[in-house]
Amino acid sequence: MNPVTLNFAQAVLKDAGIESFLFDMNASVLDGSSTIVRRRLMIIDEDETDARELLNAAGLGKELTFEEPQTAPRATNTFLSKLLQTFSSKPK
C-alpha cells in the first residue's frame, strides 16, 4: 500500500529484467485513501518464483501476498445473463 515500497519493489524487479504492472493506482488516487482501494504490483505467473526471491532478498518479504483469482458464480437464470448470452452467441 505504501507508494515508496511499491516504487522500490518495481525498481528491484526492473533491475532484474522482470516486468511488473501497477494495478488500481488511479482508483486509489480518486478514492483519496490507500486503505479502501489498495494498489497492487502484479507480475506474470512465470516470473513469480524469481520475483519472490528477489523481493525477499530486498527485505520486502513481509509485503508479499498471494491471492487466488476470484471467479464470480455463473448466473444462468437471470434476465441479464440470458440477454448477454443472446448477444454474445454467434450469428445464425
Summary of the structure (lengths in Angstrom):
residues: 92
radius of gyration: 18.7
end to end distance: 49.4
largest distance: 58.0
contacts: 179
relative contact order: 0.14
helix: 50%
strand: 7%
